[in-house]
Amino acid sequence: MKKILLFVLASFFVPQLAIASDAGLISKPSKYSVKVTLDRLEDILKKKGITIALRWSHSNKAGSVKMKMRPTEILIFGNPKMGSPLMINQQTTGLDLPLKALAWQDKKGQVWLTYNSPAYISKRHGLKNQDKILKKMTGALNKFSNFATGN
C-alpha cells in the first residue's frame, strides 16, 4: 500500500517521471506521436553509429489482418562493441540483444517509449563483471530515450 501511495504522490509532483517496473521495463512519456518518437530515436542512434536492425509497426501488421490496434512500433538496434562482451559472458543474453524500444499509445492517447533496463537484462542472464558496460549502456539509453521523447 505504501508503494502505491508513493507512486501516486510522485506522479503528481514529477509528471515526466520515467516509470520502471519490476519486470525490468523503463517507460517514458513522449511529447510526440509514436512515429515521430521512433523517428527521433532512429535518427540519434544512426548519428551515434548504432546499427538499426529492424523497425516494425505492430499496428500496421494488425491492420493487415483486419484487427485494430492503437499505434505501436518497435525499433531493434545494437552496438556490437557493447553487446558482444555481454553475450560472450553469457550467450543467453542474445535473447535480449540487440536492444528494442517500443513506442506505443495508451488508451488515453499518451505516447510512451518503453525498453528493457540493462540492469534487468544483467540480472535475468546472470551477467558477471560487466558493470562498466552496463553503466555505459544505461546512460546511453537514458540519453537517447530522453531525446526521442522530448524530455
VENCOR-V563684 format. One record per run of one state. SS is the DSSP state (helix for helix, strand for strand, loop for the rest). FROM is the first residue (numbers start at 1). TO is the last residue. Records with the same first field share a line. If there is no record, write none. Layout:
BEGIN
SS: FROM-TO, FROM-TO
END
This chain:
BEGIN
loop: 1-1, 14-18, 21-24, 31-33, 48-50, 65-71, 79-79, 90-90, 96-98, 106-110, 117-117, 126-130, 150-151
helix: 2-13, 34-47, 58-64, 80-89, 91-95, 118-125, 131-149
strand: 19-20, 25-30, 51-57, 72-78, 99-105, 111-116
END
